[in-house]
Amino acid sequence: MQIFRKKLTPVDIERGLVLPPDSNLELLPPFQGTMELSTIVESAEGTPLAEPVTIHCSTRSGRPAFTTGWYEIARYVGLTGGDIVYFYQEFSEGAQYRMRVRSAG
């Protein structure tokens, strides 16, 4: 099930991905402060990274944000402003979540 879809801005890439207000947060485990999510990352070409990435999720200005792990994904995939990220709950391959990215270009 989809948790969120977001068109990225340069701030999302440089300072952390703040989840959009319409995110389906009920699909995330309840947390106070921080949590870590094991995530399979899939590039725009449909190629997954060899290993799941652990994304650190914390709150920024009262809203959940991806930080550690997110920066590595952004660099590896070569994300830029305008790209779209889809984040899903999924139970397979040893991770509970999957992130797909689509290039704006």
N, CA and C of each residue as an Amber inpcrd file, in Angstrom:
protein
   315
   0.8370000  -1.1790000   0.0000000   0.0000000   0.0000000   0.0000000
   0.8820000   1.2430000   0.0000000   0.4600000   2.2360000  -0.7570000
   1.2530000   3.4650000  -0.8540000   1.1240000   4.2950000   0.4180000
   2.2670000   4.7270000   0.9300000   2.2980000   5.6120000   2.0950000
   2.3300000   7.0620000   1.6370000   3.1640000   7.3510000   0.6250000
   3.1570000   8.6930000   0.0570000   3.7820000   8.7070000  -1.3230000
   3.4940000   9.7900000  -2.0240000   4.1030000  10.1260000  -3.3090000
   4.5000000  11.5840000  -3.1860000   5.7160000  11.9220000  -3.6270000
   6.1450000  13.3150000  -3.5020000   7.0420000  13.7110000  -4.6560000
   6.7420000  14.8810000  -5.2260000   7.6310000  15.4960000  -6.2080000
   8.6920000  16.2460000  -5.4120000   9.9510000  15.8970000  -5.6450000
  11.0400000  16.4220000  -4.8250000  11.4110000  17.8570000  -5.1690000
  11.8410000  18.5630000  -4.1330000  12.4150000  19.8930000  -4.2900000
  13.9000000  19.7820000  -3.9470000  14.7090000  20.7560000  -4.3200000
  16.1180000  20.7260000  -3.9130000  16.2930000  20.6380000  -2.3950000
  15.3930000  21.2430000  -1.6270000  15.4740000  21.1980000  -0.1650000
  15.2960000  19.7600000   0.3320000  14.3850000  18.9950000  -0.2900000
  14.1890000  17.5910000   0.0970000  15.4820000  16.8000000  -0.0490000
  16.2310000  17.0820000  -1.0700000  17.4520000  16.3380000  -1.3550000
  18.5870000  16.7750000  -0.4340000  18.6810000  18.0610000  -0.1710000
  19.7970000  18.6000000   0.6080000  19.5900000  18.5250000   2.1200000
  18.3430000  18.6630000   2.5830000  18.1100000  18.7940000   4.0250000
  17.2920000  17.6610000   4.6180000  16.8380000  16.7320000   3.8060000
  16.0190000  15.6160000   4.2890000  14.6310000  15.6830000   3.6800000
  14.0480000  14.5240000   3.4820000  12.7390000  14.4250000   2.8400000
  11.6410000  14.5160000   3.8900000  10.9540000  15.6590000   3.9410000
   9.8160000  15.8210000   4.8410000   8.6190000  15.1650000   4.1630000
   7.9710000  14.2440000   4.8770000   6.8390000  13.5370000   4.2930000
   5.6910000  14.5050000   4.0440000   4.9760000  14.3220000   2.9260000
   3.8670000  15.2270000   2.6150000   2.7320000  15.0960000   3.6410000
   1.9340000  16.1610000   3.7940000   0.8590000  16.1490000   4.7910000
  -0.1790000  15.0540000   4.5550000  -0.3610000  14.6240000   3.3050000
  -1.3740000  13.6060000   3.0160000  -0.8220000  12.1810000   3.0830000
   0.3540000  12.0010000   3.6950000   0.9480000  10.6660000   3.8330000
   0.0530000   9.7620000   4.6740000   0.0150000   8.4880000   4.3140000
  -0.7590000   7.4950000   5.0520000   0.1030000   6.9540000   6.1940000
   0.2550000   7.7440000   7.2450000   1.1650000   7.4150000   8.3450000
   0.7040000   6.2180000   9.1690000  -0.5600000   5.8140000   9.0190000
  -1.0460000   4.6470000   9.7430000  -0.2920000   3.3830000   9.3320000
   0.3170000   3.3950000   8.1450000   1.0630000   2.2300000   7.6670000
   2.4820000   2.1690000   8.2340000   2.9070000   3.2220000   8.9320000
   4.2110000   3.2210000   9.6010000   4.0170000   2.7840000  11.0470000
   5.0410000   2.1530000  11.6400000   4.8980000   1.7960000  13.0540000
   4.7970000   3.0560000  13.9100000   4.0370000   2.9820000  15.0160000
   3.9600000   4.1550000  15.8870000   5.3500000   4.4860000  16.4360000
   5.6470000   5.7680000  16.5300000   6.9620000   6.1310000  17.0500000
   6.9090000   7.4550000  17.7770000   7.8230000   7.5710000  18.7230000
   8.0250000   8.8030000  19.4740000   9.4410000   9.2570000  19.1810000
   9.6100000  10.2950000  18.4520000  10.9490000  10.8290000  18.1910000
  11.5870000  10.3020000  16.9330000  12.0260000   9.0150000  16.9440000
  12.7130000   8.4730000  15.7740000  12.3460000   7.0080000  15.5550000
  12.5700000   6.5310000  14.3320000  12.4500000   5.1090000  14.0120000
  13.3120000   4.8330000  12.7930000  13.5890000   3.5520000  12.5610000
  14.3610000   3.1550000  11.3940000  13.5210000   2.2130000  10.5500000
  13.5470000   2.4160000   9.2290000  12.7470000   1.6360000   8.2970000
  13.6590000   0.9310000   7.3030000  13.6250000  -0.3950000   7.2660000
  14.3910000  -1.1500000   6.2790000  13.6450000  -1.0610000   4.9510000
  14.3100000  -0.5210000   3.9290000  13.6450000  -0.1600000   2.6830000
  14.3930000  -0.6890000   1.4700000  13.6560000  -1.3010000   0.5460000
  14.2160000  -1.6880000  -0.7450000  14.0700000  -0.4770000  -1.6590000
  15.1600000  -0.0710000  -2.2800000  15.1510000   1.1140000  -3.1390000
  15.2800000   0.6730000  -4.5830000  14.3940000   1.1840000  -5.4290000
  14.3590000   0.8330000  -6.8400000  14.5400000   2.0990000  -7.6720000
  15.4820000   2.0520000  -8.6080000  15.7680000   3.2170000  -9.4500000
  14.6660000   3.4180000 -10.4850000  14.7540000   4.5140000 -11.2140000
  13.7850000   4.8190000 -12.2630000  13.7600000   3.7320000 -13.3330000
  14.8890000   3.0510000 -13.5240000  14.9690000   1.9760000 -14.5170000
  14.4070000   0.6690000 -13.9760000  14.0060000   0.6480000 -12.7120000
  13.4630000  -0.5580000 -12.1050000  14.5050000  -1.4520000 -11.4730000
  15.7370000  -0.9680000 -11.3600000  16.8240000  -1.7540000 -10.7820000
  16.9000000  -1.5070000  -9.2770000  16.7200000  -2.5570000  -8.4620000
  16.8370000  -2.3520000  -7.0170000  18.2920000  -2.3130000  -6.5790000
  18.5550000  -1.5950000  -5.4900000  19.8790000  -1.6520000  -4.8690000
  20.1100000  -3.0790000  -4.3800000  21.3550000  -3.4760000  -4.2630000
  21.6880000  -4.8460000  -3.8740000  21.1500000  -5.2070000  -2.4920000
  21.1600000  -4.2680000  -1.5710000  20.7210000  -4.5100000  -0.1930000
  19.6840000  -3.4670000   0.2110000  18.7510000  -3.8390000   1.1050000
  17.8420000  -2.8260000   1.6360000  18.6270000  -1.7250000   2.3490000
  18.0850000  -0.5310000   2.3330000  18.6900000   0.6260000   2.9930000
  17.8670000   0.9370000   4.2380000  18.5400000   1.2060000   5.3390000
  17.8360000   1.6150000   6.5490000  17.7110000   3.1270000   6.5310000
  16.4710000   3.5930000   6.5390000  16.1870000   5.0310000   6.5380000
  15.8120000   5.4430000   7.9540000  16.4530000   6.4750000   8.4390000
  16.1660000   7.0360000   9.7580000  15.0450000   8.0560000   9.5820000
  13.9750000   7.8840000  10.3340000  12.8410000   8.8050000  10.2630000
  12.7050000   9.4940000  11.6120000  12.6540000  10.8150000  11.5790000
  12.4590000  11.5930000  12.7990000  11.4610000  12.6970000  12.4860000
  11.2010000  13.5460000  13.4470000  10.2670000  14.6360000  13.1920000
  11.0150000  15.9490000  13.0410000  10.5650000  16.7430000  12.0880000
  11.1160000  18.0760000  11.8590000   9.9290000  19.0280000  11.8060000
   9.9130000  19.9820000  12.6950000   8.8070000  20.9410000  12.7930000
   7.4700000  20.2180000  12.9140000   7.4770000  19.1080000  13.6610000
   6.2450000  18.3740000  13.9000000   5.8490000  17.4020000  12.8060000
   6.6280000  17.3160000  11.7250000   6.2950000  16.4090000  10.6200000
   7.4010000  15.3750000  10.4450000   7.0330000  14.1230000  10.1200000
   8.0590000  13.0980000   9.9000000   8.9580000  13.4570000   8.7180000
  10.2490000  13.1410000   8.8560000  11.2240000  13.4240000   7.7940000
  12.2310000  12.2860000   7.7160000  12.6390000  11.9420000   6.4890000
  13.7050000  10.9640000   6.2750000  15.0310000  11.7090000   6.2450000
  16.0120000  11.2020000   7.0000000  17.3300000  11.8450000   7.0440000
  18.4010000  10.8150000   6.7010000  19.0780000  10.2560000   7.7020000
  20.1300000   9.2710000   7.4490000  19.5680000   8.1330000   6.6040000
  20.3000000   7.7050000   5.6320000  19.8170000   6.6980000   4.6940000
  19.2180000   7.3690000   3.4690000  18.4000000   8.3860000   3.6920000
  17.8090000   9.1400000   2.5910000  18.8890000   9.8260000   1.7590000
  19.8730000  10.4210000   2.4290000  20.9350000  11.1240000   1.7100000
  21.7030000  10.1680000   0.8050000  21.9620000   8.9480000   1.2950000
  22.6710000   7.9560000   0.4940000  21.8450000   7.5460000  -0.7230000
  20.5380000   7.4000000  -0.5210000  19.6490000   7.0580000  -1.6360000
  19.6780000   8.1680000  -2.6770000  19.5490000   9.4090000  -2.2310000
  19.5260000  10.5460000  -3.1590000  20.8020000  10.6040000  -3.9890000
  21.9440000  10.3550000  -3.3490000  23.2200000  10.3730000  -4.0800000
  23.3300000   9.1990000  -5.0480000  22.9980000   7.9890000  -4.5750000
  23.1470000   6.7910000  -5.3990000  22.2660000   6.8640000  -6.6440000
  21.0210000   7.2590000  -6.4420000  20.0680000   7.2910000  -7.5430000
  20.2550000   8.5470000  -8.3890000  20.9260000   9.5640000  -7.8430000
  21.1350000  10.8100000  -8.5730000  19.8810000  11.6640000  -8.6340000
  19.1640000  11.7370000  -7.5100000  17.9160000  12.4920000  -7.4790000
  18.1510000  13.9840000  -7.6540000  17.2080000  14.6250000  -8.3190000
  17.2230000  16.0770000  -8.4930000  15.8150000  16.6050000  -8.2520000
  15.7080000  17.9220000  -8.1130000  14.4020000  18.5380000  -7.9610000
  13.5140000  18.1810000  -9.1450000  12.2600000  17.8690000  -8.8580000
  11.3120000  17.4860000  -9.8960000  11.1220000  15.9800000 -10.0090000
  12.1020000  15.1860000  -9.5350000  11.9350000  13.7310000  -9.5290000
  10.8000000  13.3750000  -8.5670000  10.2110000  12.2070000  -8.7820000
   9.0850000  11.7750000  -7.9520000   9.4750000  10.5200000  -7.1880000
   9.1490000  10.5070000  -5.8960000   9.4190000   9.3670000  -5.0200000
   8.0840000   8.7630000  -4.5920000   8.0000000   7.4420000  -4.6890000
   6.8440000   6.6840000  -4.2080000   7.3420000   5.8050000  -3.0680000
   6.6370000   5.8030000  -1.9500000   7.0430000   5.0060000  -0.7940000
   5.8750000   4.1100000  -0.4020000   6.1340000   2.7970000  -0.3690000
   5.0990000   1.7970000  -0.1380000   5.4180000   0.9220000   1.0550000
   4.3650000   0.3900000   1.6660000   4.5310000  -0.6980000   2.6180000
   4.4840000  -1.9790000   1.8060000   5.4540000  -2.8580000   2.0420000
   5.5230000  -4.1070000   1.2850000   6.2400000  -5.1450000   2.1300000
   5.7330000  -6.3440000   2.1510000   6.3420000  -7.4050000   2.9420000
   6.9840000  -8.4220000   2.0150000   8.2510000  -8.1950000   1.6840000
   8.9800000  -9.1580000   0.8570000  10.4690000  -8.8660000   0.9310000
  11.2620000  -9.8300000   0.5600000  12.7070000  -9.6800000   0.4190000
  13.3870000  -9.1170000   1.6690000  12.8440000  -9.3850000   2.8440000
  13.5050000  -8.9790000   4.0720000  13.3000000  -7.5340000   4.4790000
  12.5160000  -6.7790000   3.7590000  12.2450000  -5.3880000   4.1260000
  10.7360000  -5.1680000   4.1060000  10.2750000  -4.2290000   4.8990000
   8.8410000  -3.9490000   4.9580000   8.4240000  -2.8120000   4.0360000
   9.3800000  -2.1020000   3.4750000   9.0470000  -0.9200000   2.6870000
   9.8130000  -0.9200000   1.3690000   9.2250000  -0.2650000   0.3800000
   9.8640000  -0.1400000  -0.9280000   9.7410000   1.3130000  -1.3760000
  10.8300000   1.8400000  -1.9260000  10.8340000   3.1870000  -2.4750000
  11.1570000   3.0880000  -3.9570000  10.3040000   3.6980000  -4.7770000
  10.5580000   3.7670000  -6.2110000  10.7400000   5.2290000  -6.5830000
  11.6720000   5.4790000  -7.4580000  11.8990000   6.8520000  -7.9080000
  11.6700000   6.9300000  -9.4050000  11.1370000   8.0440000  -9.8390000
  10.9100000   8.2980000 -11.2580000  11.5580000   9.6310000 -11.6040000
  12.3550000   9.6130000 -12.6320000  13.0720000  10.8120000 -13.0470000
  12.1200000  11.8000000 -13.7010000  12.3230000  13.0780000 -13.3990000
  11.5120000  14.1260000 -14.0170000  11.8640000  14.2960000 -15.4850000
  13.0950000  13.9450000 -15.8450000  13.5660000  14.1290000 -17.2160000
  13.1610000  13.0300000 -18.0570000
